[in-house]
Amino acid sequence: MLKSAEHENVIWVCDGAANVGQVEQATGVLLTNMDKGRMCCTTAVAAGSLRHMEIAEKARKKINYEIIISKYLQKVPTLDIYNGDIKKISEIIIKEAQL
């Protein structure tokens, strides 16, 4: 993972137990598949993983963008997500983070 993420935009995601966490994870996959960056695990950084900290150090951009998905979607305690929500959040991120 380190080599593939080196000098890329790193997309840190949370795979939370609600619709917004699941949309965030699916959005990270979509953006990675679109070559807008490389998805990486936020939890590994919080756990102090040296490998993941190195990924952050070698990222193309330093952390300069954050999105609170519940600002755009109502958070509900379900894992049901919709492709339209993933597309909407992806478009917002691409525009605002200038990916």
Helices and strands as residue ranges (DSSP letters): H 2-5, E 10-13, H 19-33, E 38-41, H 42-46, H 50-57, G 69-71, H 83-96
